[in-house]
């Protein structure tokens, strides 16, 4: 588990092609990703299963 209790794992499951991607983000950004990407058919799940090797979400500054 990550050192920061504010960080969560988001899992993005894209409907076309079935790509599944996992990233580490803050809880606030995770909530925003759920709302915004869900509008486009991306299934976003959020959990506390973070670890040091989990990549940060790309271009995170756009979501802050």
PDB file of N, CA, C and O in Angstrom:
ATOM      1  N   UNK A   1       0.850  -1.187   0.000  1.00  0.00           N
ATOM      2  CA  UNK A   1       0.000   0.000   0.000  1.00  0.00           C
ATOM      3  C   UNK A   1       0.887   1.239   0.000  1.00  0.00           C
ATOM      4  O   UNK A   1       1.992   1.224   0.542  1.00  0.00           O
ATOM      5  N   UNK A   2       0.408   2.273  -0.594  1.00  0.00           N
ATOM      6  CA  UNK A   2       1.157   3.526  -0.701  1.00  0.00           C
ATOM      7  C   UNK A   2       1.307   4.184   0.655  1.00  0.00           C
ATOM      8  O   UNK A   2       0.510   3.965   1.567  1.00  0.00           O
ATOM      9  N   UNK A   3       2.340   4.992   0.768  1.00  0.00           N
ATOM     10  CA  UNK A   3       2.581   5.741   1.997  1.00  0.00           C
ATOM     11  C   UNK A   3       1.479   6.772   2.252  1.00  0.00           C
ATOM     12  O   UNK A   3       1.108   7.022   3.399  1.00  0.00           O
ATOM     13  N   UNK A   4       0.960   7.367   1.176  1.00  0.00           N
ATOM     14  CA  UNK A   4      -0.015   8.446   1.321  1.00  0.00           C
ATOM     15  C   UNK A   4      -1.437   7.894   1.329  1.00  0.00           C
ATOM     16  O   UNK A   4      -1.845   7.212   0.389  1.00  0.00           O
ATOM     17  N   UNK A   5      -2.188   8.185   2.384  1.00  0.00           N
ATOM     18  CA  UNK A   5      -3.571   7.705   2.461  1.00  0.00           C
ATOM     19  C   UNK A   5      -4.481   8.465   1.512  1.00  0.00           C
ATOM     20  O   UNK A   5      -5.621   8.055   1.292  1.00  0.00           O
ATOM     21  N   UNK A   6      -3.998   9.566   0.947  1.00  0.00           N
ATOM     22  CA  UNK A   6      -4.783  10.338  -0.002  1.00  0.00           C
ATOM     23  C   UNK A   6      -4.724   9.729  -1.404  1.00  0.00           C
ATOM     24  O   UNK A   6      -5.552  10.066  -2.250  1.00  0.00           O
ATOM     25  N   UNK A   7      -3.772   8.848  -1.662  1.00  0.00           N
ATOM     26  CA  UNK A   7      -3.637   8.260  -2.994  1.00  0.00           C
ATOM     27  C   UNK A   7      -4.456   6.986  -3.115  1.00  0.00           C
ATOM     28  O   UNK A   7      -4.570   6.201  -2.174  1.00  0.00           O
ATOM     29  N   UNK A   8      -5.021   6.805  -4.301  1.00  0.00           N
ATOM     30  CA  UNK A   8      -5.812   5.620  -4.604  1.00  0.00           C
ATOM     31  C   UNK A   8      -5.389   5.087  -5.978  1.00  0.00           C
ATOM     32  O   UNK A   8      -4.677   5.749  -6.733  1.00  0.00           O
ATOM     33  N   UNK A   9      -5.843   3.889  -6.267  1.00  0.00           N
ATOM     34  CA  UNK A   9      -5.636   3.333  -7.604  1.00  0.00           C
ATOM     35  C   UNK A   9      -6.916   3.534  -8.393  1.00  0.00           C
ATOM     36  O   UNK A   9      -8.011   3.264  -7.899  1.00  0.00           O
ATOM     37  N   UNK A  10      -6.773   4.010  -9.621  1.00  0.00           N
ATOM     38  CA  UNK A  10      -7.904   4.033 -10.541  1.00  0.00           C
ATOM     39  C   UNK A  10      -7.634   2.995 -11.614  1.00  0.00           C
ATOM     40  O   UNK A  10      -6.514   2.876 -12.111  1.00  0.00           O
ATOM     41  N   UNK A  11      -8.652   2.257 -11.960  1.00  0.00           N
ATOM     42  CA  UNK A  11      -8.574   1.290 -13.055  1.00  0.00           C
ATOM     43  C   UNK A  11      -9.531   1.774 -14.138  1.00  0.00           C
ATOM     44  O   UNK A  11     -10.734   1.911 -13.917  1.00  0.00           O
ATOM     45  N   UNK A  12      -8.967   2.025 -15.302  1.00  0.00           N
ATOM     46  CA  UNK A  12      -9.744   2.499 -16.445  1.00  0.00           C
ATOM     47  C   UNK A  12      -9.956   1.339 -17.409  1.00  0.00           C
ATOM     48  O   UNK A  12      -8.992   0.732 -17.876  1.00  0.00           O
ATOM     49  N   UNK A  13     -11.193   1.034 -17.701  1.00  0.00           N
ATOM     50  CA  UNK A  13     -11.526  -0.041 -18.630  1.00  0.00           C
ATOM     51  C   UNK A  13     -12.265   0.596 -19.809  1.00  0.00           C
ATOM     52  O   UNK A  13     -13.401   1.054 -19.685  1.00  0.00           O
ATOM     53  N   UNK A  14     -11.582   0.607 -20.953  1.00  0.00           N
ATOM     54  CA  UNK A  14     -12.135   1.246 -22.143  1.00  0.00           C
ATOM     55  C   UNK A  14     -13.037   0.270 -22.888  1.00  0.00           C
ATOM     56  O   UNK A  14     -12.685  -0.899 -23.047  1.00  0.00           O
ATOM     57  N   UNK A  15     -14.203   0.739 -23.349  1.00  0.00           N
ATOM     58  CA  UNK A  15     -15.164  -0.161 -23.983  1.00  0.00           C
ATOM     59  C   UNK A  15     -14.703  -0.659 -25.364  1.00  0.00           C
ATOM     60  O   UNK A  15     -14.971  -1.804 -25.727  1.00  0.00           O
ATOM     61  N   UNK A  16     -14.038   0.163 -26.101  1.00  0.00           N
ATOM     62  CA  UNK A  16     -13.569  -0.221 -27.432  1.00  0.00           C
ATOM     63  C   UNK A  16     -12.159  -0.782 -27.311  1.00  0.00           C
ATOM     64  O   UNK A  16     -11.234  -0.065 -26.929  1.00  0.00           O
ATOM     65  N   UNK A  17     -11.996  -2.029 -27.628  1.00  0.00           N
ATOM     66  CA  UNK A  17     -10.677  -2.642 -27.565  1.00  0.00           C
ATOM     67  C   UNK A  17     -10.366  -3.295 -26.236  1.00  0.00           C
ATOM     68  O   UNK A  17      -9.436  -4.096 -26.141  1.00  0.00           O
ATOM     69  N   UNK A  18     -11.126  -2.968 -25.216  1.00  0.00           N
ATOM     70  CA  UNK A  18     -10.981  -3.618 -23.922  1.00  0.00           C
ATOM     71  C   UNK A  18      -9.719  -3.300 -23.143  1.00  0.00           C
ATOM     72  O   UNK A  18      -9.359  -4.052 -22.236  1.00  0.00           O
ATOM     73  N   UNK A  19      -9.037  -2.213 -23.465  1.00  0.00           N
ATOM     74  CA  UNK A  19      -7.822  -1.856 -22.723  1.00  0.00           C
ATOM     75  C   UNK A  19      -8.152  -1.590 -21.260  1.00  0.00           C
ATOM     76  O   UNK A  19      -9.161  -0.960 -20.943  1.00  0.00           O
ATOM     77  N   UNK A  20      -7.285  -2.078 -20.373  1.00  0.00           N
ATOM     78  CA  UNK A  20      -7.425  -1.845 -18.935  1.00  0.00           C
ATOM     79  C   UNK A  20      -6.121  -1.248 -18.439  1.00  0.00           C
ATOM     80  O   UNK A  20      -5.055  -1.838 -18.614  1.00  0.00           O
ATOM     81  N   UNK A  21      -6.205  -0.066 -17.813  1.00  0.00           N
ATOM     82  CA  UNK A  21      -5.028   0.644 -17.333  1.00  0.00           C
ATOM     83  C   UNK A  21      -5.203   1.015 -15.871  1.00  0.00           C
ATOM     84  O   UNK A  21      -6.283   1.439 -15.459  1.00  0.00           O
ATOM     85  N   UNK A  22      -4.143   0.857 -15.085  1.00  0.00           N
ATOM     86  CA  UNK A  22      -4.150   1.203 -13.667  1.00  0.00           C
ATOM     87  C   UNK A  22      -3.195   2.363 -13.421  1.00  0.00           C
ATOM     88  O   UNK A  22      -2.090   2.396 -13.962  1.00  0.00           O
ATOM     89  N   UNK A  23      -3.636   3.316 -12.598  1.00  0.00           N
ATOM     90  CA  UNK A  23      -2.809   4.475 -12.262  1.00  0.00           C
ATOM     91  C   UNK A  23      -2.990   4.841 -10.798  1.00  0.00           C
ATOM     92  O   UNK A  23      -3.957   4.428 -10.158  1.00  0.00           O
ATOM     93  N   UNK A  24      -2.048   5.620 -10.274  1.00  0.00           N
ATOM     94  CA  UNK A  24      -2.111   6.163  -8.917  1.00  0.00           C
ATOM     95  C   UNK A  24      -2.457   7.640  -9.017  1.00  0.00           C
ATOM     96  O   UNK A  24      -1.802   8.390  -9.741  1.00  0.00           O
ATOM     97  N   UNK A  25      -3.494   8.058  -8.284  1.00  0.00           N
ATOM     98  CA  UNK A  25      -3.930   9.455  -8.283  1.00  0.00           C
ATOM     99  C   UNK A  25      -4.442   9.822  -6.892  1.00  0.00           C
ATOM    100  O   UNK A  25      -4.620   8.953  -6.039  1.00  0.00           O
ATOM    101  N   UNK A  26      -4.675  11.103  -6.674  1.00  0.00           N
ATOM    102  CA  UNK A  26      -5.295  11.531  -5.418  1.00  0.00           C
ATOM    103  C   UNK A  26      -6.784  11.171  -5.453  1.00  0.00           C
ATOM    104  O   UNK A  26      -7.358  10.963  -6.522  1.00  0.00           O
ATOM    105  N   UNK A  27      -7.381  11.104  -4.299  1.00  0.00           N
ATOM    106  CA  UNK A  27      -8.818  10.784  -4.195  1.00  0.00           C
ATOM    107  C   UNK A  27      -9.658  11.807  -4.968  1.00  0.00           C
ATOM    108  O   UNK A  27     -10.618  11.433  -5.642  1.00  0.00           O
ATOM    109  N   UNK A  28      -9.306  13.091  -4.877  1.00  0.00           N
ATOM    110  CA  UNK A  28     -10.075  14.131  -5.567  1.00  0.00           C
ATOM    111  C   UNK A  28     -10.022  13.953  -7.084  1.00  0.00           C
ATOM    112  O   UNK A  28     -11.036  14.098  -7.766  1.00  0.00           O
ATOM    113  N   UNK A  29      -8.854  13.644  -7.600  1.00  0.00           N
ATOM    114  CA  UNK A  29      -8.737  13.448  -9.047  1.00  0.00           C
ATOM    115  C   UNK A  29      -9.446  12.165  -9.464  1.00  0.00           C
ATOM    116  O   UNK A  29     -10.052  12.122 -10.535  1.00  0.00           O
ATOM    117  N   UNK A  30      -9.385  11.135  -8.655  1.00  0.00           N
ATOM    118  CA  UNK A  30     -10.108   9.897  -8.950  1.00  0.00           C
ATOM    119  C   UNK A  30     -11.605  10.177  -9.104  1.00  0.00           C
ATOM    120  O   UNK A  30     -12.243   9.674 -10.029  1.00  0.00           O
ATOM    121  N   UNK A  31     -12.152  10.972  -8.203  1.00  0.00           N
ATOM    122  CA  UNK A  31     -13.578  11.314  -8.281  1.00  0.00           C
ATOM    123  C   UNK A  31     -13.900  12.038  -9.579  1.00  0.00           C
ATOM    124  O   UNK A  31     -14.936  11.799 -10.200  1.00  0.00           O
ATOM    125  N   UNK A  32     -13.006  12.917  -9.974  1.00  0.00           N
ATOM    126  CA  UNK A  32     -13.221  13.656 -11.225  1.00  0.00           C
ATOM    127  C   UNK A  32     -13.120  12.729 -12.438  1.00  0.00           C
ATOM    128  O   UNK A  32     -13.903  12.859 -13.379  1.00  0.00           O
ATOM    129  N   UNK A  33     -12.174  11.807 -12.426  1.00  0.00           N
ATOM    130  CA  UNK A  33     -12.036  10.852 -13.530  1.00  0.00           C
ATOM    131  C   UNK A  33     -13.281   9.986 -13.669  1.00  0.00           C
ATOM    132  O   UNK A  33     -13.725   9.695 -14.779  1.00  0.00           O
ATOM    133  N   UNK A  34     -13.836   9.578 -12.538  1.00  0.00           N
ATOM    134  CA  UNK A  34     -15.069   8.777 -12.569  1.00  0.00           C
ATOM    135  C   UNK A  34     -16.169   9.550 -13.301  1.00  0.00           C
ATOM    136  O   UNK A  34     -16.846   9.002 -14.171  1.00  0.00           O
ATOM    137  N   UNK A  35     -16.340  10.818 -12.947  1.00  0.00           N
ATOM    138  CA  UNK A  35     -17.397  11.635 -13.572  1.00  0.00           C
ATOM    139  C   UNK A  35     -17.115  11.909 -15.044  1.00  0.00           C
ATOM    140  O   UNK A  35     -17.966  11.678 -15.903  1.00  0.00           O
ATOM    141  N   UNK A  36     -15.929  12.398 -15.322  1.00  0.00           N
ATOM    142  CA  UNK A  36     -15.627  12.865 -16.675  1.00  0.00           C
ATOM    143  C   UNK A  36     -15.449  11.724 -17.679  1.00  0.00           C
ATOM    144  O   UNK A  36     -16.008  11.780 -18.775  1.00  0.00           O
ATOM    145  N   UNK A  37     -14.693  10.710 -17.330  1.00  0.00           N
ATOM    146  CA  UNK A  37     -14.462   9.611 -18.270  1.00  0.00           C
ATOM    147  C   UNK A  37     -15.681   8.712 -18.399  1.00  0.00           C
ATOM    148  O   UNK A  37     -15.918   8.120 -19.452  1.00  0.00           O
ATOM    149  N   UNK A  38     -16.454   8.613 -17.322  1.00  0.00           N
ATOM    150  CA  UNK A  38     -17.686   7.827 -17.379  1.00  0.00           C
ATOM    151  C   UNK A  38     -18.655   8.334 -18.428  1.00  0.00           C
ATOM    152  O   UNK A  38     -19.409   7.551 -19.005  1.00  0.00           O
ATOM    153  N   UNK A  39     -18.643   9.623 -18.680  1.00  0.00           N
ATOM    154  CA  UNK A  39     -19.507  10.210 -19.720  1.00  0.00           C
ATOM    155  C   UNK A  39     -19.181   9.675 -21.103  1.00  0.00           C
ATOM    156  O   UNK A  39     -20.011   9.722 -22.012  1.00  0.00           O
ATOM    157  N   UNK A  40     -17.959   9.164 -21.255  1.00  0.00           N
ATOM    158  CA  UNK A  40     -17.491   8.679 -22.554  1.00  0.00           C
ATOM    159  C   UNK A  40     -17.433   7.155 -22.606  1.00  0.00           C
ATOM    160  O   UNK A  40     -16.791   6.581 -23.485  1.00  0.00           O
ATOM    161  N   UNK A  41     -18.097   6.516 -21.674  1.00  0.00           N
ATOM    162  CA  UNK A  41     -18.190   5.064 -21.684  1.00  0.00           C
ATOM    163  C   UNK A  41     -17.021   4.331 -21.058  1.00  0.00           C
ATOM    164  O   UNK A  41     -16.961   3.103 -21.121  1.00  0.00           O
ATOM    165  N   UNK A  42     -16.088   5.058 -20.453  1.00  0.00           N
ATOM    166  CA  UNK A  42     -14.959   4.416 -19.783  1.00  0.00           C
ATOM    167  C   UNK A  42     -15.417   4.013 -18.386  1.00  0.00           C
ATOM    168  O   UNK A  42     -15.923   4.841 -17.629  1.00  0.00           O
ATOM    169  N   UNK A  43     -15.239   2.745 -18.050  1.00  0.00           N
ATOM    170  CA  UNK A  43     -15.603   2.266 -16.718  1.00  0.00           C
ATOM    171  C   UNK A  43     -14.418   2.516 -15.788  1.00  0.00           C
ATOM    172  O   UNK A  43     -13.335   1.973 -16.007  1.00  0.00           O
ATOM    173  N   UNK A  44     -14.614   3.331 -14.757  1.00  0.00           N
ATOM    174  CA  UNK A  44     -13.542   3.697 -13.836  1.00  0.00           C
ATOM    175  C   UNK A  44     -13.874   3.140 -12.452  1.00  0.00           C
ATOM    176  O   UNK A  44     -14.934   3.417 -11.891  1.00  0.00           O
ATOM    177  N   UNK A  45     -12.947   2.354 -11.918  1.00  0.00           N
ATOM    178  CA  UNK A  45     -13.099   1.874 -10.549  1.00  0.00           C
ATOM    179  C   UNK A  45     -11.979   2.473  -9.705  1.00  0.00           C
ATOM    180  O   UNK A  45     -10.891   2.760 -10.204  1.00  0.00           O
ATOM    181  N   UNK A  46     -12.265   2.655  -8.427  1.00  0.00           N
ATOM    182  CA  UNK A  46     -11.320   3.274  -7.498  1.00  0.00           C
ATOM    183  C   UNK A  46     -11.185   2.353  -6.286  1.00  0.00           C
ATOM    184  O   UNK A  46     -12.178   1.880  -5.733  1.00  0.00           O
ATOM    185  N   UNK A  47      -9.921   2.106  -5.883  1.00  0.00           N
ATOM    186  CA  UNK A  47      -9.694   1.329  -4.665  1.00  0.00           C
ATOM    187  C   UNK A  47      -8.406   1.807  -3.991  1.00  0.00           C
ATOM    188  O   UNK A  47      -7.727   2.703  -4.492  1.00  0.00           O
ATOM    189  N   UNK A  48      -8.088   1.208  -2.869  1.00  0.00           N
ATOM    190  CA  UNK A  48      -6.909   1.609  -2.089  1.00  0.00           C
ATOM    191  C   UNK A  48      -5.681   0.748  -2.377  1.00  0.00           C
ATOM    192  O   UNK A  48      -4.705   0.805  -1.629  1.00  0.00           O
ATOM    193  N   UNK A  49      -5.710  -0.034  -3.431  1.00  0.00           N
ATOM    194  CA  UNK A  49      -4.633  -0.968  -3.745  1.00  0.00           C
ATOM    195  C   UNK A  49      -3.496  -0.267  -4.497  1.00  0.00           C
ATOM    196  O   UNK A  49      -3.250  -0.556  -5.668  1.00  0.00           O
ATOM    197  N   UNK A  50      -2.808   0.651  -3.821  1.00  0.00           N
ATOM    198  CA  UNK A  50      -1.688   1.371  -4.430  1.00  0.00           C
ATOM    199  C   UNK A  50      -0.376   0.734  -4.011  1.00  0.00           C
ATOM    200  O   UNK A  50      -0.296   0.063  -2.982  1.00  0.00           O
ATOM    201  N   UNK A  51       0.649   0.952  -4.821  1.00  0.00           N
ATOM    202  CA  UNK A  51       1.995   0.490  -4.506  1.00  0.00           C
ATOM    203  C   UNK A  51       2.990   1.362  -5.247  1.00  0.00           C
ATOM    204  O   UNK A  51       2.616   2.123  -6.139  1.00  0.00           O
ATOM    205  N   UNK A  52       4.240   1.253  -4.883  1.00  0.00           N
ATOM    206  CA  UNK A  52       5.282   2.134  -5.427  1.00  0.00           C
ATOM    207  C   UNK A  52       5.486   1.996  -6.932  1.00  0.00           C
ATOM    208  O   UNK A  52       5.903   2.955  -7.582  1.00  0.00           O
ATOM    209  N   UNK A  53       5.205   0.838  -7.491  1.00  0.00           N
ATOM    210  CA  UNK A  53       5.423   0.616  -8.929  1.00  0.00           C
ATOM    211  C   UNK A  53       4.241   1.056  -9.789  1.00  0.00           C
ATOM    212  O   UNK A  53       4.317   1.014 -11.017  1.00  0.00           O
ATOM    213  N   UNK A  54       3.170   1.468  -9.161  1.00  0.00           N
ATOM    214  CA  UNK A  54       1.986   1.928  -9.889  1.00  0.00           C
ATOM    215  C   UNK A  54       2.256   3.321 -10.450  1.00  0.00           C
ATOM    216  O   UNK A  54       2.606   4.240  -9.709  1.00  0.00           O
ATOM    217  N   UNK A  55       2.091   3.467 -11.744  1.00  0.00           N
ATOM    218  CA  UNK A  55       2.394   4.736 -12.420  1.00  0.00           C
ATOM    219  C   UNK A  55       1.388   5.823 -12.041  1.00  0.00           C
ATOM    220  O   UNK A  55       0.219   5.547 -11.771  1.00  0.00           O
ATOM    221  N   UNK A  56       1.868   7.045 -12.029  1.00  0.00           N
ATOM    222  CA  UNK A  56       0.976   8.197 -11.856  1.00  0.00           C
ATOM    223  C   UNK A  56       0.208   8.422 -13.153  1.00  0.00           C
ATOM    224  O   UNK A  56       0.686   8.084 -14.236  1.00  0.00           O
ATOM    225  N   UNK A  57      -0.963   8.983 -13.035  1.00  0.00           N
ATOM    226  CA  UNK A  57      -1.782   9.261 -14.218  1.00  0.00           C
ATOM    227  C   UNK A  57      -1.067  10.286 -15.100  1.00  0.00           C
ATOM    228  O   UNK A  57      -0.576  11.294 -14.592  1.00  0.00           O
ATOM    229  N   UNK A  58      -0.999  10.043 -16.425  1.00  0.00           N
ATOM    230  CA  UNK A  58      -0.304  10.980 -17.308  1.00  0.00           C
ATOM    231  C   UNK A  58      -1.027  12.333 -17.375  1.00  0.00           C
ATOM    232  O   UNK A  58      -2.255  12.395 -17.321  1.00  0.00           O
ATOM    233  N   UNK A  59      -0.264  13.386 -17.491  1.00  0.00           N
ATOM    234  CA  UNK A  59      -0.780  14.755 -17.605  1.00  0.00           C
ATOM    235  C   UNK A  59      -1.714  15.104 -16.451  1.00  0.00           C
ATOM    236  O   UNK A  59      -2.761  15.722 -16.646  1.00  0.00           O
ATOM    237  N   UNK A  60      -1.328  14.706 -15.273  1.00  0.00           N
ATOM    238  CA  UNK A  60      -2.157  14.892 -14.075  1.00  0.00           C
ATOM    239  C   UNK A  60      -2.509  16.355 -13.834  1.00  0.00           C
ATOM    240  O   UNK A  60      -3.549  16.651 -13.245  1.00  0.00           O
ATOM    241  N   UNK A  61      -1.659  17.268 -14.282  1.00  0.00           N
ATOM    242  CA  UNK A  61      -1.918  18.698 -14.075  1.00  0.00           C
ATOM    243  C   UNK A  61      -3.211  19.157 -14.756  1.00  0.00           C
ATOM    244  O   UNK A  61      -3.781  20.176 -14.366  1.00  0.00           O
ATOM    245  N   UNK A  62      -3.674  18.429 -15.754  1.00  0.00           N
ATOM    246  CA  UNK A  62      -4.924  18.796 -16.433  1.00  0.00           C
ATOM    247  C   UNK A  62      -6.150  18.488 -15.587  1.00  0.00           C
ATOM    248  O   UNK A  62      -7.227  19.027 -15.842  1.00  0.00           O
ATOM    249  N   UNK A  63      -6.003  17.632 -14.589  1.00  0.00           N
ATOM    250  CA  UNK A  63      -7.142  17.174 -13.791  1.00  0.00           C
ATOM    251  C   UNK A  63      -7.182  17.798 -12.407  1.00  0.00           C
ATOM    252  O   UNK A  63      -8.155  17.609 -11.677  1.00  0.00           O
ATOM    253  N   UNK A  64      -6.152  18.534 -12.034  1.00  0.00           N
ATOM    254  CA  UNK A  64      -6.071  19.089 -10.682  1.00  0.00           C
ATOM    255  C   UNK A  64      -6.876  20.304 -10.447  1.00  0.00           C
ATOM    256  O   UNK A  64      -6.872  20.843  -9.340  1.00  0.00           O
TER     257      UNK A  64
END
